[in-house]
Amino acid sequence: MNTVISLLGVPLGYVMRFCYQLLRSYGPAILLFTLITKVILLPVGVWVHKNSIKVVRLQPEINQVKAKFFGDRDAIAEEQSRLYKREGYHPLASLIPLFIQIILLMGLVNVIYHPFDHLLRLPRETADAFVTLACRLTGDNPKASSIQLRVVSAVHSGLYAAEFEALGLPDALQSVQALKTTFLGIDLGGVPASAGGILWIMPLLAGCSAYLLCVAQNRSNVLQSEQGALNKYGTMALSVGISLYLGAFVPAGVAVYWIASNLLAIAQLYALNAAISPKRFVDYEALEESKKALSALQSVGGRRSREEKAREKADYKRFFSIANKHLVFYSEGSGFYKYFEKTIEELLRHSNVVIHYVTSDPDDQIFEIAKGNERIQPYYIGDRKLITLFMKMDADVVVMTMSDLENYHYKRSYVRKDVTYIYMFHYPLSTHMVLHTGALNHYDEILCVGEFQFDEIRAAEKLYGAKEKKLIACGYGQLEKLYDEYLQMDKTPRETPQILIAPSWQADNILDTCIDDMLKCLLGQGWRVIVRPHPEYKKRYRARLDALVNRWQEYKGGDLVFETDFSGNDTIYGSDVVITDWSGTAYEFSLVTLRPSIFINTPPKINNPDYGKIGIEPLEFSLRSRVGVSVDPDQIASLPDTVRQVLGEGERYGQQILAIREQYIANFGSSGKACYRAIMDAVKAHANK
């Protein structure tokens, strides 16, 4: 290593000697040396600057690649490499300045440590004579790296003038005496860690210059400014730390070079930005949009235990280890199994197909259901890893209740283009107001609740220019399941009617707008009033719910209950009237029990602002007046009269709601069979290819 450093010092020594002979002052010579090296290396700086612009200009495409192949490192690396080749970008180019800086620094250290060899160009015998004498006089180690500097210090001290004159080398002695290593009162040949004193200012100045350079680069360097905070401030900490260390343990002259180099680098940065402005080449709006899209993916999923991560890894590997997967169900959580239940029962009863059931809930009930049943293979895949699983899906048919395939995080498979994606509804109403814009565009088949959804979906396809999907009127299994449970319930008439308040969790829901006024009206009327918030409201807004319960904890009427245990449905289907805003619970209640609901006209939840362009009134609006009564929030005082009205017209509402169920819900009582036939037709279609 010493040989390499010595070789580096030879060419740099010539440059340094030129600077010293020109200025005859050590400090200014180092400054001039630094400037010359910057000028010589300016073409490299320009090349690196242009190279950095290339990669930032590419960054929107790179971010899109990372989003498209999220989690698939091999695919991302392959696509990124292709983009780099297309643009002629060299990923290691940004390291070139640092590499050159290290080379220059090592060489300069050698130059400063060996002034006899590089600045004064003394013959080897002469230099050795001075070193031998100085070591004998001072006791210094002749093999020390800074021995020539110590000889210079010994000559300048004047303590050994007679001894050095006795060497009989007057010209050489005069050259050494003329070599002044001080600059602004600081001995640039001294090392702060050993000499101390005023020299300690040098590492501090070196650290400050490194800090200023990092600040400038983080703000204005086309590439560095786009790095993450960890990268920016990690680099800053490393650079400042190295500068402080170097400034403390190398001669102060090296610190002068380091300080000057950092300050000149700042000047060069702004000069290059002015001459070759990144704004002329980079679409920063597209860059920001791509960052947001990628950030949204990276934020998917929360913290998980080590055991859950290990379990996910094992299930992910097991999923892709199985070839010829004909049928996959995906469930967002344990609560979604109920929408698949009747269909899966039919599949198990009438086919031999293996069901691969993927869930994002580690506690999904499917793991208990699948025990001892080899026909159901359950897998736990968290939300983030699920993005990759969807991209690499290798099944024939995928069934799910999750809308917006391809529109957000979860994409159609890029491994198999012929996967049949089937959507099942988890609510029994219209498709075009509650779902997001184009939420069903990328499915192949839709298992509809009823034929009323056909017109809505066809109109949406025409509006958005989407492909025509296969639509099958299958029904709504969850409604049948609730109906079966309802039939098993005790229906003995109660003396005290039960009123259930079951709001949604959307903005401006009953609990956030008018619940106190409602309770003041309804309590003390001879009814039992139950407030059952939406599970998602309890999860998201626990503080609000607790505040509501606390406001009414002093109430002693005995006719008010807050129900926050959602494990059963007895209070829903055992009620005489349900009051809601926009919750689907009311429609399920009415369609199962044939009893009326009361709707509070808070602002509706509209996820598709284009729903009006479909030209069909959503059932969420049209059915409100057919399965019950609507009440405006400013008419809450009339709510008791409305409750009495619907209680008194139970038979009329029952007939009306039954007609609605027959009109809109297909295959009531046999939806599982209809879904089974549709899914098996899709599976068989793949088998016949």
Buried (B, 14 or more C-beta within 10 A) or exposed (E): EEEEBBEBBEEBBEBBBBBBEEBEBBBBBBBBBBBBBBEEBEEEBBEBBBBBBBBBBBBBBBBBBBBBBBBBEEBBEEBBEEBBEEBEBBEEBBEBBEEBBEBBBBBBBBBBBBBBBBBBBBEEEBBEBBBEBBBEBBEBEEEEBBBBBBBBBBBBEEEBEEEBEEBEBEEBBEBBBEBBBBBEEBBBBBBBBEBEEBBBBBBBBBBBBBBBBBEBBBEBBBBBBBBEEEEBEEBBEEBBEBBBBBBBEBBBBBBBBBBBBBBBBBEBBEEBBEEBEBEEEBBEEBBEBBBEBBEEBEEBBEEBEEEEEEBBEEBBEEBBEEEEBBBBBBBBEBBBBBBBBBBBBBBBEEBEBBBBBBBBBBEBBBBEBBEEEEEBBBBBBBBBBBBBBBBBBBBBBBBBBBBBBBBBBBBBBBEEEEBBBBBBBBBBBBBBBBBEBBBBBBBBBBBBBBEBBBBBBBBBBEBBEBEEBBBBBBBBBBBBBBBEBBEEEEEEEEEEBBBBBBBBBBEBBBBBBBBEBBBEBBBBBEBBBBBBBBEEBBEEBEEBBEEBEEEBEEEEEEBBEBBBEBEEBEBBBBBBBBBBBBBBBBBBBBBBBBBBBBBBBBEBBBBBEBBEEBEBEBBBEEBBEBBBBBBEBEEBEEBBEBBBEBBEEBEEBBEBBEEBBEEBBBBBEBBBBBBBEBBBBBBBEBEEE
